[in-house]
């Protein structure tokens, strides 16, 4: 890749970014699923699923597949309420 007038490398392509971040994102999602599994298996797990914090985590999961470029901002706004 060549450099631009300022001497900076051009931005990475979407494919390059996917290659860079896929395993990290996958690991975070697996860890989140494992945490939810541990909570649910714990004593009182069924009852804790009614906790608003858990409900928020499940709602956030539905926001991720939307085709938007501001997912992080949207998630932060959702969690800050």
Residue, then its C-alpha position, 0 to 999 in steps of 0.5 A: x500500500x502506498x502512502x498519501x500526501x501526508x505520509x499516512x497509510x490509506x485506511x484498511x479495507x473492510x476485509x482487512x478489518x474483518x481479518x484483524x478483528x474477527x477472532x477478538x469479536x468471536x472471543x468476546x461473544x463466546x465469553x458473554x454467552x458463557x457468562x449468561x450460561x453461568x448466571x442461568x445455571x446458578x442458584x435462582x438463575x431462572x428468577x434472575x433472568x427477569x432482572x432488568x440488567x439481563x433483559x438489557x443484555x438480551x435486547x442489545x443482542x438484537x441491536x447488533x445485526x442492524x446495518x448501522x455504522x453507529x452500533x457502539x454509540x447506540x449500545x452506550x445510549x441504550x445502557x446509559x438510560 
